Amino acid sequence: MGRGDDKLTGVLNCDKPRGWSSFDVIRKLRRVLGVKRMGHTGSLDPIATGVLVVCVGRATRLVELLMAAEKEYLARLRFGAATDTYDSEGEVVFQGQVPTDLRASLGAVLPRYRGLIMQSPPPYSAAKKDGTPLYKLARRGEIVELPPREVEVRELELTAVEDGEALLHVVCGKGTYVRALAEDIGRDLGCGAHLIDLVRSRNGVFNVRDALKIDREPAELRAAALEQLTPPEQSLAYLPSTDLLPNEVQPYLNGLAVALSEKRPVGSLLRVFGPDGFIGVGRVEPGRGGAAVQPMITLRRTG
């Protein structure tokens, strides 16, 4: 593949270094791969490390879908102080006395944050107010609090407590801010808390142990990225699949629903394959003679 080959398509599981923004990773990959069309499936703050999933080429059509995948974190919280950014990069805005038995206190509070909960995005975040990211407003001195929204915390476990700090294992759905969890837990304890370290250990099917190391020389990074580029269909391995017949492929690519021979729950998503491989993702809809798959995302060109 040539250095400027925009035909490159796939998904990269990257290990974002501490101190880098998520866009720093995109910027470096664009430069070494010569591909402009890239997007990630969920930002990591500069203090965070771990899995940053980057879609390349036509696989960028999968960004929103992959963004909804389950994420797993290891979060270290420091108690006794709250900050304006909810993490260690901000200014301390409150200080309080850490409970004598922090482990027991956390054991009483953490159950409140499991399951479906209401959470407000941090004032320094990419969430938007009237089209403007909150962090831009905050930098201008305009602190905006958005109404709480429902997020899902599927697992929240205390794994260690030491010297006023705690390590939490978090498994959550789309839109959950671990920084906001730290802020809310500290407020509940009355002592304040903020995030001092965060590792995203998993995003969907991608794990940090297999992630591409970004902080390396360009030639080495390019070779490793090309070797580790994952076919789009593998990034969606958690979805069931269906196969189209040769004469069904073009109508499907033209936007027409295709009848399914097998029973599938209406509303479910399917990876769709043709005789030549992966085509995209479809949604199961009710049809005249049974269920049909309606195109939702196509990666194959029509014609």
URRA-V971482 format. One record per pair of residues at least 24 apart in sequence whose ideal C-beta (glycine too) atoms are under 6 Angstrom apart, sorted by the first residue. I is the first residue (numbers start at 1). J is the second residue. If there is no record, write none. Layout:
i & j
I & J
I & J
This chain:
i & j
3 & 34
4 & 34
6 & 35
8 & 35
8 & 56
8 & 57
9 & 57
9 & 58
9 & 59
10 & 56
10 & 59
10 & 229
10 & 230
10 & 231
11 & 55
11 & 59
11 & 230
11 & 235
12 & 54
12 & 212
13 & 206
13 & 211
14 & 52
14 & 54
14 & 211
14 & 212
14 & 214
15 & 211
15 & 213
16 & 44
16 & 49
16 & 52
17 & 215
18 & 49
19 & 46
21 & 46
22 & 52
25 & 52
25 & 214
32 & 218
32 & 221
32 & 222
39 & 63
41 & 66
41 & 67
42 & 67
43 & 126
47 & 87
48 & 198
49 & 199
50 & 199
50 & 200
50 & 201
50 & 208
51 & 200
51 & 203
51 & 206
51 & 208
51 & 211
53 & 203
53 & 206
58 & 299
59 & 232
61 & 297
62 & 232
68 & 174
69 & 203
69 & 204
71 & 172
71 & 203
72 & 171
72 & 201
72 & 202
73 & 170
73 & 178
73 & 200
74 & 199
74 & 201
75 & 168
75 & 170
75 & 178
75 & 198
76 & 167
76 & 196
76 & 197
77 & 166
77 & 182
77 & 193
78 & 165
78 & 196
79 & 164
79 & 191
79 & 193
80 & 164
80 & 191
81 & 192
82 & 186
82 & 192
82 & 194
83 & 194
85 & 124
86 & 122
86 & 179
86 & 182
86 & 183
86 & 194
87 & 179
87 & 194
87 & 195
88 & 196
94 & 192
96 & 190
96 & 191
96 & 192
97 & 191
98 & 164
98 & 191
102 & 161
103 & 161
105 & 189
106 & 158
109 & 185
109 & 188
110 & 156
113 & 153
113 & 156
114 & 153
114 & 156
116 & 150
116 & 152
118 & 148
118 & 150
119 & 148
119 & 151
119 & 180
120 & 145
120 & 146
120 & 148
121 & 146
121 & 177
122 & 177
122 & 179
122 & 180
151 & 175
151 & 176
205 & 237
233 & 271
233 & 278
236 & 271
239 & 269
239 & 271
240 & 270
241 & 271
242 & 270
242 & 272
243 & 273
244 & 274
246 & 275
249 & 274
252 & 295
253 & 298
253 & 300
253 & 302
255 & 295
257 & 292
257 & 294
258 & 293
259 & 287
259 & 292
260 & 291
260 & 292
260 & 293
264 & 291
